Amino acid sequence: MRLENSFAVPASPERTWALLNDVPRVVPNMPGAELTEIVDETNWKATMHVKLGPIALQFATDVRRDVSDEGALRTTLAIKARELKGRGGATATIESSLDADGSGTRVTIVTELQMQGAVAQYGRGVVPDVAGQLVEQFAQNLAGQLRESDGSAVDAGSAEAAGDGQRGPGAASAGPVAVAPIGGLRLILRAIGRSLLRLLPKRRPK
């Protein structure tokens, strides 16, 4: 399944690039995501919390950066997630590219997604709409983080250098301990509603 999303942020391509390549800082901006381990400079581990009605799912996720092309402002992440209770999993390739957009930057994200097991049955037909809503939340969080930097350049290594100076492989990023799960059922219902509205005949003006 191929998903394409884009959004604008209030920062230059250079600042946005620096933040997007600082994976330990980016992961907490993703709804329901929690960074658990920095393996090395190109590999990380995270936990994804998803709640579908009464069902709480947790995904152990491996993140690997395969491409980081600063000249083209393009980066690619490989994601492998498995549900901790054996209810399936997913793999994805996420390519992010940046373009100047007025005084800010437009971020385009193209995701190639494959789902396996029971997870694949949890609303496969509405995944594009749900993904779009998650990307919208991610964009808002990312924009907020860029605003908080007060115009200063984002240091791509700041997440590992911050704190007590002992950050490095094996350490998790700073951030809130409690992570709110993605409200999957709410997002799916909203997506279904939007899909139904598109099917309704448009009323002709009198």
N, C-alpha and C positions, 0 to 999 in steps of 0.2 A: 504494500500500500504506500502510495506516494502522497505526502502532505506538504503543502506550500503555504507559508505564512510570512507576513512582513509587518513591521511597525517602525515608528520613528521615535528617536530619543533626543533630548536637548543637549547634545554634546558633539564635539568634532569627531570625525572618523578616527583620528589618532587616539583620543581619549577612550572612545568606545571600543576600539580594537584592544587597547591595553587591558580594559576590564574584562572583555569577553575571553581573553587568553589567560586570565587569572581564574582558573577553574575553581579553586577553593572559595573565592569570593562570589562566583556566579551561582554555584549550586544552591546556596540558601535562598536565592531569588526565585528558584523553581518551586511552584506550589507543591507542598507535601514532601520535599526533598531534604535530606540531612546528610552532610558529608561525614563519613566515619573514619576514613583513613587516607592519608597522602602516601601512596606507594613510592612514587618517584616523580620526576618532572613531567612525565607524560601519562601517568596512570594514577587513578583514584578509585576509591570505593565509597559507595553511598547507599543509603536506605531510602526507599520511596514508600510513603504511607498513603494508601488509598482506601476510602470508605465507600462501599456501595450498599446503602441502606444499613441493615444490621451486620453486613459482612465487612470485616476489617481485613484488608490485604496489606502485606508488607513485602516489598521486593528488595532482595539483595542485588545491588547494581554495580557492575564494573564499568568504569569510564576510561577510555583510552583516546588520546589525541593522536590522530594519524597524520593530519596536515595542518601546518601553520605557515601560511604564505603571506607575510607582511606586505610584500609588494603589491599583491592582488587583493589584500584585505579579505582573505578567505581562510576559514579554518574548518576542519572536519573532525567530529568526534564519533567514535564507535561505542555503542552502548549494548551491554548484555545484562538482562535482568531476569531473575528467577524468583518466583513466589515462594516464600519461606515454608509454606505448608504443602508444597508440591502441586499447586493448582495451575501450573503452566508458567509461561514466561514470555519474554519478548526480546528481540534484537532490533537495533536501529542504527542507521548511519545518519548523522545530523550535520549538514553543511550550512555554515553561516557565512554570509558575505555582506560587506558594508559599502554603501554609496553615500556621497555627500547629498544632503537634502536641505537646501537653504542654509540656515545657520546650524542645523543639526545633522543627524545621520539616519539613514534608513537601513534597517537591519532586515535581511531576507533569510529565512530559515527554510531549508528543504530537507524533509525527513523521509527516509526509506524505512518503513516499519514492517516487521513481521511478528505476528503473535502466535503462540502455541498453547495447546491445552485448553483447560476450562476458561482461562483468561480471555481467549479469543472469542468466547461466546458471550462475554459481558458487553453487549452493545456494539458489536463490530460495525453495524450499519450507521452508527452515529459518531464513530471515532473522529472523522474530520471536523464536525462541529464542536465536539468536546475539546479536541486539540486546539482549535482556534480560540476557544475561551481560555484554555490554560496558557496559551501564548500571550493572550491579552493581559492576564494577571502577571505573567513573567515580565512583560514589557513595562507595566506600571511599576513593579518592584525595581527593575533595572534603572528606569528613569529616575526613581527616587534616590537610588544609590549614587547615580551620577550627579544629581543636584546637591547631595550632601557633601560631595567632594569640594564644593565651593570654588569650582573653576580650576583647581589645581590638577596637575597631571596625575593620572593613575599609575602607580608603580606596579608593574606586572608581578613583582616578587613581594609586594607588601604583605600579602596574607601569610607568607612563611616567615617574614622578618618581624612581624608585629608581635606584641605581647612580651613574653619573658625571654625572647631570643633563642628559645629552644625548639621553635617550629622547624619541621623538616619531615623527611619520609617517616611514615608511621604516625604522625600527629594529625588530629582532626582540626578543621578550621574553627576560628572563634565564631560565636553566634549563639542564639538562644538554644537551650537544651531541649525544650519542648517544641515539637513540630506538629502543627495542625495537619491532619490528613486531608487529602483532596476530597471534597464533597462530591464524589463521583455520581451518586444518584441524582443530586440536584442538577449537576451539569448535564447529565444525560437527558433528564426530563426537559430542561430548557432547550437542549438541542433538538429533541423530538418535536417540541412545540414550534420551534422555528421551521423545521422541515414541513410540518403540517400546514403552517401558514403559507408556505411557498406553493402548496398544492391547491389551496382554496382559490376559486375564481375571483378575479378582481371585480369590484363593483364599478359599474359604469356610471359616470356623473350624469345627473338628470338634466 
